[in-house]
């Protein structure tokens, strides 16, 4: 079983919602397969997953209208 890079806790397979920031743009990925540390909660993305995120982000920027979108509140503090 794989261990966490930071705290050596055990990793478990999880599906999460991941917010990917790209400059001023934000893309929300749902049902993303990741490994998550059961101890500190750190999330690890495989190189394949990172590549997929980059590819999808490019696609969203090119033809955003093909994707579901939502409005998010923005709160400026200070
Ligand atoms: Zn950990």
PDB file of the backbone (N, CA, C, O) and the ligand in Angstrom, with CONECT records:
HET     ZN  A 101       1
ATOM      1  N   UNK A   1       0.831  -1.195   0.000  1.00  0.00           N
ATOM      2  CA  UNK A   1       0.000   0.000   0.000  1.00  0.00           C
ATOM      3  C   UNK A   1       0.876   1.260   0.000  1.00  0.00           C
ATOM      4  O   UNK A   1       1.922   1.308   0.648  1.00  0.00           O
ATOM      5  N   UNK A   2       0.431   2.258  -0.729  1.00  0.00           N
ATOM      6  CA  UNK A   2       1.214   3.487  -0.836  1.00  0.00           C
ATOM      7  C   UNK A   2       1.090   4.356   0.411  1.00  0.00           C
ATOM      8  O   UNK A   2       0.076   4.356   1.109  1.00  0.00           O
ATOM      9  N   UNK A   3       2.168   5.097   0.657  1.00  0.00           N
ATOM     10  CA  UNK A   3       2.205   5.973   1.826  1.00  0.00           C
ATOM     11  C   UNK A   3       2.266   7.430   1.393  1.00  0.00           C
ATOM     12  O   UNK A   3       2.732   7.760   0.303  1.00  0.00           O
ATOM     13  N   UNK A   4       1.781   8.288   2.279  1.00  0.00           N
ATOM     14  CA  UNK A   4       1.803   9.730   2.041  1.00  0.00           C
ATOM     15  C   UNK A   4       3.230  10.245   1.998  1.00  0.00           C
ATOM     16  O   UNK A   4       4.060   9.867   2.825  1.00  0.00           O
ATOM     17  N   UNK A   5       3.512  11.105   1.039  1.00  0.00           N
ATOM     18  CA  UNK A   5       4.827  11.694   0.874  1.00  0.00           C
ATOM     19  C   UNK A   5       5.196  12.559   2.078  1.00  0.00           C
ATOM     20  O   UNK A   5       6.367  12.673   2.438  1.00  0.00           O
ATOM     21  N   UNK A   6       4.181  13.168   2.695  1.00  0.00           N
ATOM     22  CA  UNK A   6       4.437  14.126   3.779  1.00  0.00           C
ATOM     23  C   UNK A   6       4.470  13.482   5.158  1.00  0.00           C
ATOM     24  O   UNK A   6       5.420  13.681   5.915  1.00  0.00           O
ATOM     25  N   UNK A   7       3.431  12.705   5.489  1.00  0.00           N
ATOM     26  CA  UNK A   7       3.335  12.219   6.868  1.00  0.00           C
ATOM     27  C   UNK A   7       3.450  10.699   6.973  1.00  0.00           C
ATOM     28  O   UNK A   7       3.396  10.145   8.071  1.00  0.00           O
ATOM     29  N   UNK A   8       3.610  10.023   5.825  1.00  0.00           N
ATOM     30  CA  UNK A   8       3.729   8.556   5.780  1.00  0.00           C
ATOM     31  C   UNK A   8       2.433   7.833   6.160  1.00  0.00           C
ATOM     32  O   UNK A   8       2.440   6.629   6.418  1.00  0.00           O
ATOM     33  N   UNK A   9       1.329   8.574   6.193  1.00  0.00           N
ATOM     34  CA  UNK A   9       0.032   7.941   6.426  1.00  0.00           C
ATOM     35  C   UNK A   9      -0.369   7.114   5.218  1.00  0.00           C
ATOM     36  O   UNK A   9       0.229   7.253   4.152  1.00  0.00           O
ATOM     37  N   UNK A  10      -1.372   6.253   5.364  1.00  0.00           N
ATOM     38  CA  UNK A  10      -1.824   5.425   4.247  1.00  0.00           C
ATOM     39  C   UNK A  10      -2.682   6.228   3.282  1.00  0.00           C
ATOM     40  O   UNK A  10      -3.423   7.128   3.679  1.00  0.00           O
ATOM     41  N   UNK A  11      -2.563   5.877   1.998  1.00  0.00           N
ATOM     42  CA  UNK A  11      -3.378   6.548   0.987  1.00  0.00           C
ATOM     43  C   UNK A  11      -4.575   5.682   0.632  1.00  0.00           C
ATOM     44  O   UNK A  11      -4.461   4.460   0.534  1.00  0.00           O
ATOM     45  N   UNK A  12      -5.713   6.317   0.442  1.00  0.00           N
ATOM     46  CA  UNK A  12      -6.881   5.567  -0.023  1.00  0.00           C
ATOM     47  C   UNK A  12      -7.395   6.205  -1.306  1.00  0.00           C
ATOM     48  O   UNK A  12      -7.217   7.402  -1.533  1.00  0.00           O
ATOM     49  N   UNK A  13      -8.033   5.394  -2.139  1.00  0.00           N
ATOM     50  CA  UNK A  13      -8.575   5.899  -3.392  1.00  0.00           C
ATOM     51  C   UNK A  13      -9.885   6.621  -3.120  1.00  0.00           C
ATOM     52  O   UNK A  13     -10.775   6.097  -2.449  1.00  0.00           O
ATOM     53  N   UNK A  14      -9.984   7.823  -3.649  1.00  0.00           N
ATOM     54  CA  UNK A  14     -11.177   8.624  -3.413  1.00  0.00           C
ATOM     55  C   UNK A  14     -11.602   9.297  -4.705  1.00  0.00           C
ATOM     56  O   UNK A  14     -10.817   9.451  -5.641  1.00  0.00           O
ATOM     57  N   UNK A  15     -12.871   9.694  -4.729  1.00  0.00           N
ATOM     58  CA  UNK A  15     -13.349  10.523  -5.832  1.00  0.00           C
ATOM     59  C   UNK A  15     -13.704  11.864  -5.232  1.00  0.00           C
ATOM     60  O   UNK A  15     -14.523  11.957  -4.318  1.00  0.00           O
ATOM     61  N   UNK A  16     -13.084  12.895  -5.753  1.00  0.00           N
ATOM     62  CA  UNK A  16     -13.299  14.208  -5.155  1.00  0.00           C
ATOM     63  C   UNK A  16     -13.719  15.247  -6.193  1.00  0.00           C
ATOM     64  O   UNK A  16     -13.707  15.014  -7.402  1.00  0.00           O
ATOM     65  N   UNK A  17     -14.090  16.399  -5.656  1.00  0.00           N
ATOM     66  CA  UNK A  17     -14.364  17.563  -6.477  1.00  0.00           C
ATOM     67  C   UNK A  17     -13.113  18.419  -6.361  1.00  0.00           C
ATOM     68  O   UNK A  17     -12.689  18.759  -5.256  1.00  0.00           O
ATOM     69  N   UNK A  18     -12.526  18.765  -7.487  1.00  0.00           N
ATOM     70  CA  UNK A  18     -11.247  19.469  -7.472  1.00  0.00           C
ATOM     71  C   UNK A  18     -11.358  20.816  -8.182  1.00  0.00           C
ATOM     72  O   UNK A  18     -11.828  20.897  -9.317  1.00  0.00           O
ATOM     73  N   UNK A  19     -10.929  21.847  -7.509  1.00  0.00           N
ATOM     74  CA  UNK A  19     -10.954  23.179  -8.108  1.00  0.00           C
ATOM     75  C   UNK A  19      -9.582  23.457  -8.722  1.00  0.00           C
ATOM     76  O   UNK A  19      -8.571  23.502  -8.022  1.00  0.00           O
ATOM     77  N   UNK A  20      -9.569  23.642 -10.030  1.00  0.00           N
ATOM     78  CA  UNK A  20      -8.314  23.874 -10.717  1.00  0.00           C
ATOM     79  C   UNK A  20      -8.234  25.329 -11.146  1.00  0.00           C
ATOM     80  O   UNK A  20      -9.090  25.816 -11.885  1.00  0.00           O
ATOM     81  N   UNK A  21      -7.214  26.014 -10.684  1.00  0.00           N
ATOM     82  CA  UNK A  21      -7.071  27.413 -11.031  1.00  0.00           C
ATOM     83  C   UNK A  21      -6.049  27.585 -12.135  1.00  0.00           C
ATOM     84  O   UNK A  21      -4.959  27.014 -12.104  1.00  0.00           O
ATOM     85  N   UNK A  22      -6.435  28.387 -13.109  1.00  0.00           N
ATOM     86  CA  UNK A  22      -5.605  28.599 -14.292  1.00  0.00           C
ATOM     87  C   UNK A  22      -5.593  30.100 -14.536  1.00  0.00           C
ATOM     88  O   UNK A  22      -6.473  30.628 -15.216  1.00  0.00           O
ATOM     89  N   UNK A  23      -4.605  30.784 -13.989  1.00  0.00           N
ATOM     90  CA  UNK A  23      -4.603  32.242 -14.056  1.00  0.00           C
ATOM     91  C   UNK A  23      -5.844  32.769 -13.347  1.00  0.00           C
ATOM     92  O   UNK A  23      -6.065  32.481 -12.170  1.00  0.00           O
ATOM     93  N   UNK A  24      -6.648  33.539 -14.067  1.00  0.00           N
ATOM     94  CA  UNK A  24      -7.864  34.088 -13.491  1.00  0.00           C
ATOM     95  C   UNK A  24      -9.046  33.132 -13.643  1.00  0.00           C
ATOM     96  O   UNK A  24     -10.119  33.369 -13.087  1.00  0.00           O
ATOM     97  N   UNK A  25      -8.848  32.071 -14.386  1.00  0.00           N
ATOM     98  CA  UNK A  25      -9.934  31.121 -14.640  1.00  0.00           C
ATOM     99  C   UNK A  25      -9.929  29.999 -13.612  1.00  0.00           C
ATOM    100  O   UNK A  25      -8.885  29.591 -13.102  1.00  0.00           O
ATOM    101  N   UNK A  26     -11.131  29.518 -13.327  1.00  0.00           N
ATOM    102  CA  UNK A  26     -11.263  28.397 -12.412  1.00  0.00           C
ATOM    103  C   UNK A  26     -12.114  27.329 -13.079  1.00  0.00           C
ATOM    104  O   UNK A  26     -13.198  27.614 -13.586  1.00  0.00           O
ATOM    105  N   UNK A  27     -11.616  26.098 -13.077  1.00  0.00           N
ATOM    106  CA  UNK A  27     -12.371  24.987 -13.641  1.00  0.00           C
ATOM    107  C   UNK A  27     -12.620  23.973 -12.533  1.00  0.00           C
ATOM    108  O   UNK A  27     -11.703  23.578 -11.814  1.00  0.00           O
ATOM    109  N   UNK A  28     -13.873  23.562 -12.409  1.00  0.00           N
ATOM    110  CA  UNK A  28     -14.243  22.607 -11.375  1.00  0.00           C
ATOM    111  C   UNK A  28     -14.315  21.208 -11.982  1.00  0.00           C
ATOM    112  O   UNK A  28     -15.058  20.972 -12.935  1.00  0.00           O
ATOM    113  N   UNK A  29     -13.548  20.301 -11.430  1.00  0.00           N
ATOM    114  CA  UNK A  29     -13.573  18.906 -11.887  1.00  0.00           C
ATOM    115  C   UNK A  29     -14.331  18.068 -10.868  1.00  0.00           C
ATOM    116  O   UNK A  29     -14.034  18.091  -9.674  1.00  0.00           O
ATOM    117  N   UNK A  30     -15.321  17.327 -11.367  1.00  0.00           N
ATOM    118  CA  UNK A  30     -16.083  16.490 -10.457  1.00  0.00           C
ATOM    119  C   UNK A  30     -15.752  15.028 -10.695  1.00  0.00           C
ATOM    120  O   UNK A  30     -15.370  14.644 -11.801  1.00  0.00           O
ATOM    121  N   UNK A  31     -15.895  14.218  -9.667  1.00  0.00           N
ATOM    122  CA  UNK A  31     -15.627  12.779  -9.727  1.00  0.00           C
ATOM    123  C   UNK A  31     -14.213  12.461 -10.197  1.00  0.00           C
ATOM    124  O   UNK A  31     -13.989  11.552 -10.996  1.00  0.00           O
ATOM    125  N   UNK A  32     -13.275  13.231  -9.681  1.00  0.00           N
ATOM    126  CA  UNK A  32     -11.885  13.021 -10.041  1.00  0.00           C
ATOM    127  C   UNK A  32     -11.295  11.913  -9.158  1.00  0.00           C
ATOM    128  O   UNK A  32     -11.402  11.961  -7.933  1.00  0.00           O
ATOM    129  N   UNK A  33     -10.676  10.922  -9.795  1.00  0.00           N
ATOM    130  CA  UNK A  33     -10.048   9.837  -9.036  1.00  0.00           C
ATOM    131  C   UNK A  33      -8.697  10.288  -8.504  1.00  0.00           C
ATOM    132  O   UNK A  33      -7.809  10.658  -9.273  1.00  0.00           O
ATOM    133  N   UNK A  34      -8.549  10.256  -7.214  1.00  0.00           N
ATOM    134  CA  UNK A  34      -7.286  10.671  -6.594  1.00  0.00           C
ATOM    135  C   UNK A  34      -6.904   9.691  -5.492  1.00  0.00           C
ATOM    136  O   UNK A  34      -7.677   8.808  -5.122  1.00  0.00           O
ATOM    137  N   UNK A  35      -5.697   9.871  -4.982  1.00  0.00           N
ATOM    138  CA  UNK A  35      -5.284   9.169  -3.770  1.00  0.00           C
ATOM    139  C   UNK A  35      -5.212  10.206  -2.662  1.00  0.00           C
ATOM    140  O   UNK A  35      -4.588  11.256  -2.809  1.00  0.00           O
ATOM    141  N   UNK A  36      -5.862   9.888  -1.555  1.00  0.00           N
ATOM    142  CA  UNK A  36      -5.925  10.848  -0.466  1.00  0.00           C
ATOM    143  C   UNK A  36      -5.373  10.225   0.804  1.00  0.00           C
ATOM    144  O   UNK A  36      -5.661   9.075   1.134  1.00  0.00           O
ATOM    145  N   UNK A  37      -4.570  11.017   1.509  1.00  0.00           N
ATOM    146  CA  UNK A  37      -3.965  10.530   2.744  1.00  0.00           C
ATOM    147  C   UNK A  37      -5.034  10.423   3.829  1.00  0.00           C
ATOM    148  O   UNK A  37      -5.780  11.370   4.076  1.00  0.00           O
ATOM    149  N   UNK A  38      -5.097   9.263   4.467  1.00  0.00           N
ATOM    150  CA  UNK A  38      -6.112   9.060   5.510  1.00  0.00           C
ATOM    151  C   UNK A  38      -5.712   9.784   6.792  1.00  0.00           C
ATOM    152  O   UNK A  38      -6.534   9.945   7.694  1.00  0.00           O
ATOM    153  N   UNK A  39      -4.471  10.216   6.876  1.00  0.00           N
ATOM    154  CA  UNK A  39      -3.998  10.884   8.079  1.00  0.00           C
ATOM    155  C   UNK A  39      -4.052  12.415   7.980  1.00  0.00           C
ATOM    156  O   UNK A  39      -4.688  13.066   8.809  1.00  0.00           O
ATOM    157  N   UNK A  40      -3.379  12.997   6.957  1.00  0.00           N
ATOM    158  CA  UNK A  40      -3.320  14.463   6.889  1.00  0.00           C
ATOM    159  C   UNK A  40      -4.264  15.046   5.846  1.00  0.00           C
ATOM    160  O   UNK A  40      -4.451  16.261   5.787  1.00  0.00           O
ATOM    161  N   UNK A  41      -4.861  14.182   5.019  1.00  0.00           N
ATOM    162  CA  UNK A  41      -5.846  14.679   4.054  1.00  0.00           C
ATOM    163  C   UNK A  41      -5.255  15.217   2.766  1.00  0.00           C
ATOM    164  O   UNK A  41      -5.989  15.701   1.905  1.00  0.00           O
ATOM    165  N   UNK A  42      -3.944  15.139   2.620  1.00  0.00           N
ATOM    166  CA  UNK A  42      -3.294  15.596   1.388  1.00  0.00           C
ATOM    167  C   UNK A  42      -3.793  14.759   0.210  1.00  0.00           C
ATOM    168  O   UNK A  42      -3.955  13.543   0.315  1.00  0.00           O
ATOM    169  N   UNK A  43      -4.032  15.440  -0.914  1.00  0.00           N
ATOM    170  CA  UNK A  43      -4.537  14.765  -2.097  1.00  0.00           C
ATOM    171  C   UNK A  43      -3.420  14.637  -3.124  1.00  0.00           C
ATOM    172  O   UNK A  43      -2.691  15.594  -3.383  1.00  0.00           O
ATOM    173  N   UNK A  44      -3.289  13.447  -3.707  1.00  0.00           N
ATOM    174  CA  UNK A  44      -2.256  13.210  -4.709  1.00  0.00           C
ATOM    175  C   UNK A  44      -2.879  12.878  -6.051  1.00  0.00           C
ATOM    176  O   UNK A  44      -3.720  11.986  -6.161  1.00  0.00           O
ATOM    177  N   UNK A  45      -2.447  13.617  -7.083  1.00  0.00           N
ATOM    178  CA  UNK A  45      -2.961  13.387  -8.425  1.00  0.00           C
ATOM    179  C   UNK A  45      -1.888  12.650  -9.221  1.00  0.00           C
ATOM    180  O   UNK A  45      -0.709  13.000  -9.162  1.00  0.00           O
ATOM    181  N   UNK A  46      -2.301  11.637  -9.958  1.00  0.00           N
ATOM    182  CA  UNK A  46      -1.339  10.902 -10.773  1.00  0.00           C
ATOM    183  C   UNK A  46      -0.937  11.762 -11.967  1.00  0.00           C
ATOM    184  O   UNK A  46      -1.667  12.681 -12.337  1.00  0.00           O
ATOM    185  N   UNK A  47       0.223  11.475 -12.579  1.00  0.00           N
ATOM    186  CA  UNK A  47       0.638  12.236 -13.773  1.00  0.00           C
ATOM    187  C   UNK A  47      -0.422  12.173 -14.874  1.00  0.00           C
ATOM    188  O   UNK A  47      -0.626  13.151 -15.594  1.00  0.00           O
ATOM    189  N   UNK A  48      -1.102  11.020 -15.007  1.00  0.00           N
ATOM    190  CA  UNK A  48      -2.151  10.876 -16.024  1.00  0.00           C
ATOM    191  C   UNK A  48      -3.307  11.827 -15.731  1.00  0.00           C
ATOM    192  O   UNK A  48      -3.851  12.464 -16.633  1.00  0.00           O
ATOM    193  N   UNK A  49      -3.671  11.909 -14.448  1.00  0.00           N
ATOM    194  CA  UNK A  49      -4.772  12.784 -14.053  1.00  0.00           C
ATOM    195  C   UNK A  49      -4.408  14.245 -14.302  1.00  0.00           C
ATOM    196  O   UNK A  49      -5.230  15.018 -14.794  1.00  0.00           O
ATOM    197  N   UNK A  50      -3.166  14.624 -13.960  1.00  0.00           N
ATOM    198  CA  UNK A  50      -2.722  16.005 -14.182  1.00  0.00           C
ATOM    199  C   UNK A  50      -2.748  16.354 -15.665  1.00  0.00           C
ATOM    200  O   UNK A  50      -3.116  17.463 -16.054  1.00  0.00           O
ATOM    201  N   UNK A  51      -2.350  15.388 -16.477  1.00  0.00           N
ATOM    202  CA  UNK A  51      -2.328  15.601 -17.922  1.00  0.00           C
ATOM    203  C   UNK A  51      -3.753  15.782 -18.443  1.00  0.00           C
ATOM    204  O   UNK A  51      -4.019  16.634 -19.290  1.00  0.00           O
ATOM    205  N   UNK A  52      -4.665  14.956 -17.915  1.00  0.00           N
ATOM    206  CA  UNK A  52      -6.064  15.047 -18.314  1.00  0.00           C
ATOM    207  C   UNK A  52      -6.642  16.412 -17.912  1.00  0.00           C
ATOM    208  O   UNK A  52      -7.395  17.022 -18.671  1.00  0.00           O
ATOM    209  N   UNK A  53      -6.284  16.878 -16.721  1.00  0.00           N
ATOM    210  CA  UNK A  53      -6.767  18.174 -16.244  1.00  0.00           C
ATOM    211  C   UNK A  53      -6.272  19.295 -17.168  1.00  0.00           C
ATOM    212  O   UNK A  53      -7.039  20.189 -17.526  1.00  0.00           O
ATOM    213  N   UNK A  54      -4.998  19.245 -17.550  1.00  0.00           N
ATOM    214  CA  UNK A  54      -4.460  20.256 -18.462  1.00  0.00           C
ATOM    215  C   UNK A  54      -5.172  20.227 -19.804  1.00  0.00           C
ATOM    216  O   UNK A  54      -5.492  21.268 -20.379  1.00  0.00           O
ATOM    217  N   UNK A  55      -5.416  19.009 -20.296  1.00  0.00           N
ATOM    218  CA  UNK A  55      -6.066  18.857 -21.596  1.00  0.00           C
ATOM    219  C   UNK A  55      -7.486  19.404 -21.541  1.00  0.00           C
ATOM    220  O   UNK A  55      -7.917  20.148 -22.422  1.00  0.00           O
ATOM    221  N   UNK A  56      -8.209  19.017 -20.478  1.00  0.00           N
ATOM    222  CA  UNK A  56      -9.590  19.465 -20.324  1.00  0.00           C
ATOM    223  C   UNK A  56      -9.668  20.974 -20.126  1.00  0.00           C
ATOM    224  O   UNK A  56     -10.583  21.624 -20.630  1.00  0.00           O
ATOM    225  N   UNK A  57      -8.702  21.531 -19.388  1.00  0.00           N
ATOM    226  CA  UNK A  57      -8.697  22.975 -19.147  1.00  0.00           C
ATOM    227  C   UNK A  57      -8.510  23.713 -20.473  1.00  0.00           C
ATOM    228  O   UNK A  57      -9.180  24.715 -20.723  1.00  0.00           O
ATOM    229  N   UNK A  58      -7.611  23.227 -21.316  1.00  0.00           N
ATOM    230  CA  UNK A  58      -7.436  23.807 -22.650  1.00  0.00           C
ATOM    231  C   UNK A  58      -8.732  23.785 -23.423  1.00  0.00           C
ATOM    232  O   UNK A  58      -9.117  24.763 -24.063  1.00  0.00           O
ATOM    233  N   UNK A  59      -9.415  22.618 -23.348  1.00  0.00           N
ATOM    234  CA  UNK A  59     -10.667  22.438 -24.069  1.00  0.00           C
ATOM    235  C   UNK A  59     -11.728  23.432 -23.583  1.00  0.00           C
ATOM    236  O   UNK A  59     -12.458  24.022 -24.378  1.00  0.00           O
ATOM    237  N   UNK A  60     -11.793  23.602 -22.256  1.00  0.00           N
ATOM    238  CA  UNK A  60     -12.761  24.524 -21.670  1.00  0.00           C
ATOM    239  C   UNK A  60     -12.484  25.951 -22.149  1.00  0.00           C
ATOM    240  O   UNK A  60     -13.406  26.696 -22.481  1.00  0.00           O
ATOM    241  N   UNK A  61     -11.197  26.320 -22.178  1.00  0.00           N
ATOM    242  CA  UNK A  61     -10.845  27.674 -22.594  1.00  0.00           C
ATOM    243  C   UNK A  61     -11.146  27.901 -24.071  1.00  0.00           C
ATOM    244  O   UNK A  61     -11.495  29.010 -24.475  1.00  0.00           O
ATOM    245  N   UNK A  62     -11.011  26.851 -24.872  1.00  0.00           N
ATOM    246  CA  UNK A  62     -11.265  26.966 -26.302  1.00  0.00           C
ATOM    247  C   UNK A  62     -12.752  27.002 -26.633  1.00  0.00           C
ATOM    248  O   UNK A  62     -13.201  27.812 -27.444  1.00  0.00           O
ATOM    249  N   UNK A  63     -13.512  26.109 -25.991  1.00  0.00           N
ATOM    250  CA  UNK A  63     -14.949  26.019 -26.292  1.00  0.00           C
ATOM    251  C   UNK A  63     -15.760  25.825 -25.021  1.00  0.00           C
ATOM    252  O   UNK A  63     -16.409  24.802 -24.807  1.00  0.00           O
ATOM    253  N   UNK A  64     -15.690  26.856 -24.191  1.00  0.00           N
ATOM    254  CA  UNK A  64     -16.351  26.807 -22.895  1.00  0.00           C
ATOM    255  C   UNK A  64     -17.837  26.543 -22.949  1.00  0.00           C
ATOM    256  O   UNK A  64     -18.410  26.008 -21.999  1.00  0.00           O
ATOM    257  N   UNK A  65     -18.480  26.917 -24.070  1.00  0.00           N
ATOM    258  CA  UNK A  65     -19.937  26.781 -24.142  1.00  0.00           C
ATOM    259  C   UNK A  65     -20.392  25.321 -24.182  1.00  0.00           C
ATOM    260  O   UNK A  65     -21.566  25.032 -23.953  1.00  0.00           O
ATOM    261  N   UNK A  66     -19.468  24.401 -24.473  1.00  0.00           N
ATOM    262  CA  UNK A  66     -19.825  22.983 -24.484  1.00  0.00           C
ATOM    263  C   UNK A  66     -19.890  22.398 -23.071  1.00  0.00           C
ATOM    264  O   UNK A  66     -20.312  21.256 -22.885  1.00  0.00           O
ATOM    265  N   UNK A  67     -19.478  23.173 -22.096  1.00  0.00           N
ATOM    266  CA  UNK A  67     -19.415  22.643 -20.745  1.00  0.00           C
ATOM    267  C   UNK A  67     -20.467  23.268 -19.840  1.00  0.00           C
ATOM    268  O   UNK A  67     -20.896  24.406 -20.030  1.00  0.00           O
ATOM    269  N   UNK A  68     -20.860  22.481 -18.856  1.00  0.00           N
ATOM    270  CA  UNK A  68     -21.753  22.964 -17.819  1.00  0.00           C
ATOM    271  C   UNK A  68     -21.014  24.052 -17.044  1.00  0.00           C
ATOM    272  O   UNK A  68     -19.811  23.936 -16.810  1.00  0.00           O
ATOM    273  N   UNK A  69     -21.719  25.102 -16.648  1.00  0.00           N
ATOM    274  CA  UNK A  69     -21.030  26.102 -15.845  1.00  0.00           C
ATOM    275  C   UNK A  69     -21.924  26.593 -14.718  1.00  0.00           C
ATOM    276  O   UNK A  69     -23.145  26.438 -14.751  1.00  0.00           O
ATOM    277  N   UNK A  70     -21.287  27.184 -13.729  1.00  0.00           N
ATOM    278  CA  UNK A  70     -22.046  27.725 -12.619  1.00  0.00           C
ATOM    279  C   UNK A  70     -21.432  29.037 -12.180  1.00  0.00           C
ATOM    280  O   UNK A  70     -20.276  29.333 -12.479  1.00  0.00           O
ATOM    281  N   UNK A  71     -22.227  29.819 -11.466  1.00  0.00           N
ATOM    282  CA  UNK A  71     -21.753  31.114 -10.978  1.00  0.00           C
ATOM    283  C   UNK A  71     -21.297  30.931  -9.544  1.00  0.00           C
ATOM    284  O   UNK A  71     -21.979  30.289  -8.745  1.00  0.00           O
ATOM    285  N   UNK A  72     -20.165  31.486  -9.224  1.00  0.00           N
ATOM    286  CA  UNK A  72     -19.698  31.379  -7.846  1.00  0.00           C
ATOM    287  C   UNK A  72     -19.582  32.763  -7.207  1.00  0.00           C
ATOM    288  O   UNK A  72     -19.187  33.723  -7.868  1.00  0.00           O
ATOM    289  N   UNK A  73     -19.924  32.864  -5.930  1.00  0.00           N
ATOM    290  CA  UNK A  73     -19.787  34.141  -5.252  1.00  0.00           C
ATOM    291  C   UNK A  73     -18.303  34.474  -5.036  1.00  0.00           C
ATOM    292  O   UNK A  73     -17.494  33.585  -4.770  1.00  0.00           O
ATOM    293  N   UNK A  74     -17.967  35.723  -5.150  1.00  0.00           N
ATOM    294  CA  UNK A  74     -16.594  36.167  -4.899  1.00  0.00           C
ATOM    295  C   UNK A  74     -16.625  37.155  -3.741  1.00  0.00           C
ATOM    296  O   UNK A  74     -17.327  38.165  -3.795  1.00  0.00           O
ATOM    297  N   UNK A  75     -15.867  36.862  -2.705  1.00  0.00           N
ATOM    298  CA  UNK A  75     -15.823  37.727  -1.543  1.00  0.00           C
ATOM    299  C   UNK A  75     -14.417  38.309  -1.400  1.00  0.00           C
ATOM    300  O   UNK A  75     -13.457  37.571  -1.173  1.00  0.00           O
ATOM    301  N   UNK A  76     -14.298  39.599  -1.528  1.00  0.00           N
ATOM    302  CA  UNK A  76     -12.999  40.250  -1.348  1.00  0.00           C
ATOM    303  C   UNK A  76     -12.860  40.636   0.117  1.00  0.00           C
ATOM    304  O   UNK A  76     -13.678  41.384   0.653  1.00  0.00           O
ATOM    305  N   UNK A  77     -11.832  40.126   0.752  1.00  0.00           N
ATOM    306  CA  UNK A  77     -11.606  40.420   2.159  1.00  0.00           C
ATOM    307  C   UNK A  77     -10.425  41.377   2.282  1.00  0.00           C
ATOM    308  O   UNK A  77      -9.310  41.038   1.885  1.00  0.00           O
ATOM    309  N   UNK A  78     -10.655  42.543   2.816  1.00  0.00           N
ATOM    310  CA  UNK A  78      -9.587  43.523   2.997  1.00  0.00           C
ATOM    311  C   UNK A  78      -9.351  44.362   1.749  1.00  0.00           C
ATOM    312  O   UNK A  78      -8.481  45.233   1.746  1.00  0.00           O
TER     313      UNK A  78
HETATM  314 ZN    ZN A 101      -0.332  12.512   4.932  1.00  0.00          ZN
END
